[in-house]
């Protein structure tokens, strides 16, 4: 039986059924935990996914933010009440992404109006080059994320965006993941690094390198709006999720 059929079958199962291994789950101790679904196929735990703010900065990787942006937009066209907003922690301005794309960001930084704050990655090795390392050195994004935690949005990251969460002190003692070349750094920041495509620890959801932003967004759609919607988005993207979602069961 193909993977999509297994996922669709899971959507119809009553609360307490396990998802198939294609979207496998786990606890911090490595044991399997249930991902539950309601009668309409929506998840019964986790925070709402309605207002998603994607944080941009100079040197941000285009695919890191564009893949979740389009995935969430497609989900909204299937009726999921998702509104995605591009923001910067410095307020409205033009940012220059890694490949030279210029993006005009017009929305203000308002974390209190976000259900999810999603942080993409960018170059993480040289603080003199636009990207994550420079933003960590500059300190503005980590400080803004640390302050935003008080409003209790879900914090999410793609690739080395997790290091910005780490610089804000948000991964300490928490299961998380990032690009394979930066896992040691994430561990130095206090994260409990997990070898998975997506790690869902309730109000902290991190994903591995670059293309895992697709898995992250699809998982957030499934978690907030059900398996059926996420499968419809997959079909439009002509993309099949790979790797595991490691879920701790924390809300």
C-alpha positions in Angstrom: 0.0 0.0 0.0 1.5 3.4 -0.9 2.4 6.0 1.7 -0.5 8.4 0.8 -3.0 5.7 1.2 -1.7 4.9 4.7 -1.8 8.6 5.6 -5.4 8.9 4.3 -6.4 5.9 6.3 -4.9 7.4 9.4 -7.1 10.5 9.0 -10.2 8.4 9.4 -9.1 6.4 12.4 -10.4 7.4 15.8 -8.4 9.3 18.4 -5.4 7.4 19.7 -4.4 5.6 16.5 -0.8 5.8 15.4 0.3 7.5 12.3 2.1 5.3 9.8 5.9 5.3 9.8 6.1 7.7 6.9 5.3 10.4 9.5 6.7 8.5 12.5 6.6 10.0 15.9 8.7 9.6 19.1 9.3 10.7 22.6 12.5 12.1 24.1 13.3 8.6 25.4 12.9 7.1 21.9 9.7 5.3 22.4 6.8 5.8 20.0 3.9 8.1 21.0 0.5 8.5 19.3 -0.3 11.4 17.0 -4.1 11.7 17.4 -6.7 12.9 15.0 -10.2 14.2 15.5 -13.3 13.1 13.6 -12.6 15.6 10.8 -9.0 14.6 10.5 -7.6 17.6 12.4 -5.1 17.1 15.1 -6.3 17.3 18.7 -3.2 18.7 20.3 -0.8 21.6 19.5 -1.2 25.3 19.1 -3.4 26.8 16.4 -1.8 27.5 13.0 -3.4 30.6 11.7 -1.1 33.6 11.8 2.5 32.6 10.7 5.2 35.3 10.7 8.3 34.4 8.7 11.4 36.3 9.9 13.6 37.7 7.1 17.1 39.2 7.3 19.9 40.0 4.9 21.5 36.8 3.7 18.5 34.6 4.4 18.4 31.6 2.1 15.6 32.0 -0.5 14.5 28.3 -0.4 14.4 28.3 3.4 11.6 30.8 3.5 10.1 30.4 0.0 9.2 26.7 0.5 7.2 27.2 3.7 5.7 30.4 2.3 4.3 28.7 -0.8 3.3 25.5 1.1 1.3 27.5 3.6 -0.3 29.7 0.9 -1.4 26.6 -1.0 -2.9 25.2 2.3 -4.9 28.4 2.6 -6.4 27.9 -0.9 -7.7 24.5 0.4 -9.6 26.3 3.1 -7.1 26.3 6.0 -7.4 29.7 7.7 -3.7 30.5 7.4 -2.3 34.0 7.0 1.4 34.2 6.3 3.3 37.4 6.8 6.9 38.3 6.0 8.5 40.4 8.8 11.9 41.6 10.0 12.9 42.3 13.6 14.0 45.8 12.5 10.6 46.8 11.1 9.6 47.4 7.4 12.6 47.5 5.0 14.1 45.8 2.0 16.2 42.7 2.6 18.7 41.2 0.2 18.6 37.4 0.3 21.4 35.0 -0.2 21.1 34.8 -4.0 20.6 38.5 -4.4 16.8 38.6 -4.4 15.4 41.8 -3.0 12.3 41.5 -0.9 10.3 44.5 0.3 9.0 43.7 3.8 6.1 46.0 4.7 4.7 44.4 7.9 5.8 45.6 11.3 7.3 43.2 13.9 4.3 42.2 16.0 5.0 38.8 17.6 2.0 39.2 19.8 -0.1 38.8 16.7 1.6 35.5 15.6 0.6 31.9 16.4 3.9 30.7 14.8 7.2 32.6 14.3 9.2 30.8 11.6 12.9 31.5 11.3 14.7 30.4 8.1 18.5 30.0 7.8 21.3 31.6 6.0 25.1 31.5 5.9 26.2 30.5 9.4 30.0 30.4 9.3 31.3 34.0 8.8 29.9 36.8 10.9 31.3 39.3 8.4 29.0 37.9 5.7 25.2 38.5 5.6 23.5 35.5 7.1 22.8 33.8 10.4 26.3 34.2 11.9 26.2 37.9 11.4 22.7 38.1 12.9 23.9 36.2 15.9 26.8 38.6 16.4 24.5 41.6 15.8 22.1 40.3 18.4 18.9 42.0 17.3 17.0 38.9 16.1 18.0 36.7 19.1 16.9 39.5 21.5 13.6 39.9 19.6 12.9 36.2 19.6 13.7 35.9 23.3 11.3 38.7 24.1 8.6 37.3 21.7 8.6 34.0 23.7 6.7 35.8 26.4 3.7 36.0 24.1 3.9 32.2 23.7 3.9 31.7 19.9 5.2 28.4 18.5 8.8 28.9 17.5 9.8 27.1 14.3 13.0 27.0 12.2 14.3 25.8 8.9 18.0 24.7 8.6 20.4 26.9 10.5 17.6 29.2 11.5 17.7 26.9 14.6 21.0 28.6 15.6 19.1 31.9 15.9 16.7 30.3 18.2 19.6 28.8 20.1 21.3 32.2 20.4 18.0 33.4 21.9 18.2 30.6 24.5 15.1 28.9 23.2 16.6 25.4 22.4 18.3 24.8 25.8 17.3 21.3 27.1 14.9 20.8 24.2 14.8 18.2 21.4 15.6 20.0 18.1 17.5 19.6 14.8 19.2 21.6 12.1 21.4 21.2 9.0 23.8 18.2 9.5 26.8 20.5 9.3 25.6 22.7 12.2 24.4 20.0 14.7 27.5 20.4 16.8 26.9 24.1 17.1 23.2 23.5 18.1 24.3 21.1 20.8 26.8 23.7 22.1 23.8 26.0 22.4 22.2 23.5 24.7 19.9 21.7 22.3 19.2 18.0 22.5 19.9 17.3 18.9 17.8 14.6 17.2 18.5 12.9 13.9 15.1 13.6 12.2 13.7 15.6 9.3 11.4 17.5 11.7 11.4 17.7 15.5 8.1 18.7 17.1 8.5 19.6 20.8 5.2 21.4 21.2 5.9 25.1 21.1 9.3 24.4 19.4 9.4 22.9 16.0 12.7 22.6 14.1 13.7 21.1 10.8 16.9 19.9 9.1 18.6 21.4 6.1 17.2 23.6 3.3 14.5 21.4 1.6 13.2 20.3 5.0 11.3 23.5 5.1 8.7 21.7 2.9 8.4 19.0 5.5 8.2 21.6 8.3 5.4 23.5 6.6 3.5 20.3 5.6 3.7 19.0 9.2 2.5 22.3 10.6 -0.5 22.2 8.2 -1.2 18.6 9.2 -0.8 19.4 12.9 -3.1 22.4 12.7 -5.5 21.5 10.0 -5.5 17.8 9.4 -4.0 15.1 7.2 -6.3 15.6 4.3 -5.3 19.3 3.8 -1.6 18.4 4.0 -2.0 15.6 1.4 -3.8 18.0 -1.0 -0.9 20.4 -0.6 1.6 17.7 -1.4 -0.3 16.8 -4.6 -0.1 20.4 -5.7 3.6 20.7 -4.9 4.2 17.3 -6.6 6.4 16.5 -3.6 6.4 13.5 -1.2 7.6 14.0 2.3 10.6 12.0 3.4 12.3 11.3 6.7 10.7 11.2 10.1 8.8 13.7 12.2 10.0 13.2 15.8 7.3 14.3 18.1 7.7 14.4 21.9 4.0 14.7 22.7 4.5 18.0 24.4 1.7 20.6 23.8 
